Amino acid sequence: MKRKAWLGLTKPFVIWHNLPPESGRLAQLVERLLYTENVGGSRPSPPTIPLQTEDVDMSGSNAGTLQSYQDHVQDYIDGTSQTVSGAAGSWIDAALSGLPTTARLFELGSAFGRDAAYMAAKGYAVDCSDAVPAFVASLTARGLSARVFNLLTDELTDSYDLVLANAVLLHFTRDEFLFALKAVCRSLTAGGRFAFSLKRGQGEEWSSAKLGAPRFFCYWQPEQLEPLLAEAGFSSWTVETAVTQRAHADWLFVIAVAPRHIGLTSLQRLKMSYLPGDLSFD
Ligand SMILES: C[S@@+](CC[C@H](N)C(=O)[O-])C[C@H]1O[C@@H](n2cnc3c(N)ncnc32)[C@H](O)[C@@H]1O
């Protein structure tokens, strides 16, 4: 038993020797020890909350909304502000605050790329996406990096320091909204941020305003968000209310932060990966 324990403890020293001698070697060692199952010792994501896709009725409301966008891309562009300002600008600035320009940024529902261009002008590289192919074509034509990605049906496989979704989750039912929160939380690096905005109000509705084609909207109040953010696995958040000059004046600007700490699950993984089965620190 003593020999097995010793063999288990030699691994940290082997890893230490194979790491480059630059500063941060200790931090890298800890990260690799704790997250050895992340290929290549990549940055960890916070403890995961299971996605229960079977509980979410991926209703036709989002698909119908996307079809309306696909058929009316130019109407959306013509009817939407082309510049970032006011409460939305302050919110994006707060989401970027303290992030180095090397941070990994992913935007959901980029549409024609107004917010991505704003962040790019500040030196950040933004991966844009949208579920509507016609928007992705317009993003690519603008020189932005973009791909077709549907948050309700495609899987987020990379890790991001910031995910931004401006006026996107307002097109989801309440079940889809919780599903989306969980999916994004899982994709964030430790301490990573999810910045999203919603229309403040009551209930749900279909509206043909702006596009002349129907879009589904779900309205939210700040107090409805808190339990869902917690359930999705976020450790902290800010929810700013704002009254804007837009057709729908009342908005919610949220920045939710993924846990920074190492969860119990990770400690259990460390024990399973590096300590002999008959040695326990419980
Ligand atoms: C109101 S627009 C906001 C666009 C842009 N973020 C802005 O602020 O101008 C909603 C955007 O969300 C996108 N969207 C809706 N459902 C989506 C989904 N399931 N996955 C990804 N994008 C979606 C739409 O295609 C559209 O670009």
The ligand as an SDF file (V2000), in Angstrom:
LIG
                    3D

 27 29  0  0  0  0  0  0  0  0999 V2000
  -33.5630   40.6740  -31.7260 C   0  0  0  0  0  0  0  0  0  0  0  0
  -32.3040   39.9580  -32.6800 S   0  0  0  0  0  0  0  0  0  0  0  0
  -30.8320   40.5850  -31.8720 C   0  0  0  0  0  0  0  0  0  0  0  0
  -29.6530   40.5920  -32.8030 C   0  0  0  0  0  0  0  0  0  0  0  0
  -28.4060   41.2790  -32.2740 C   0  0  0  0  0  0  0  0  0  0  0  0
  -27.8570   40.5820  -31.1440 N   0  0  0  0  0  0  0  0  0  0  0  0
  -28.7390   42.6970  -31.9290 C   0  0  0  0  0  0  0  0  0  0  0  0
  -28.6440   43.0560  -30.7430 O   0  0  0  0  0  0  0  0  0  0  0  0
  -29.0730   43.4540  -32.8240 O   0  0  0  0  0  0  0  0  0  0  0  0
  -32.3340   38.2450  -32.1730 C   0  0  0  0  0  0  0  0  0  0  0  0
  -31.2340   37.4420  -32.7920 C   0  0  0  0  0  0  0  0  0  0  0  0
  -31.2010   36.1730  -32.1530 O   0  0  0  0  0  0  0  0  0  0  0  0
  -31.0240   35.1800  -33.1300 C   0  0  0  0  0  0  0  0  0  0  0  0
  -31.5760   33.9210  -32.5870 N   0  0  0  0  0  0  0  0  0  0  0  0
  -32.8530   33.6380  -32.2630 C   0  0  0  0  0  0  0  0  0  0  0  0
  -32.9780   32.3770  -31.8290 N   0  0  0  0  0  0  0  0  0  0  0  0
  -31.7070   31.8580  -31.8340 C   0  0  0  0  0  0  0  0  0  0  0  0
  -31.1770   30.5880  -31.4890 C   0  0  0  0  0  0  0  0  0  0  0  0
  -31.9590   29.5700  -31.0930 N   0  0  0  0  0  0  0  0  0  0  0  0
  -29.8460   30.4000  -31.5860 N   0  0  0  0  0  0  0  0  0  0  0  0
  -29.0470   31.4070  -32.0160 C   0  0  0  0  0  0  0  0  0  0  0  0
  -29.4920   32.6200  -32.3940 N   0  0  0  0  0  0  0  0  0  0  0  0
  -30.8250   32.8500  -32.3010 C   0  0  0  0  0  0  0  0  0  0  0  0
  -31.7730   35.7180  -34.3340 C   0  0  0  0  0  0  0  0  0  0  0  0
  -31.4160   35.1090  -35.5420 O   0  0  0  0  0  0  0  0  0  0  0  0
  -31.3920   37.1840  -34.2800 C   0  0  0  0  0  0  0  0  0  0  0  0
  -30.1750   37.4460  -34.9340 O   0  0  0  0  0  0  0  0  0  0  0  0
  1  2  1  0
  2  3  1  0
  2 10  1  0
  3  4  1  0
  4  5  1  0
  5  6  1  0
  5  7  1  0
  7  8  2  0
  7  9  1  0
 10 11  1  0
 11 12  1  0
 11 26  1  0
 12 13  1  0
 13 14  1  0
 13 24  1  0
 14 15  1  0
 14 23  1  0
 15 16  2  0
 16 17  1  0
 17 18  1  0
 17 23  2  0
 18 19  1  0
 18 20  2  0
 20 21  1  0
 21 22  2  0
 22 23  1  0
 24 25  1  0
 24 26  1  0
 26 27  1  0
M  CHG  2   2   1   9  -1
M  END
$$$$
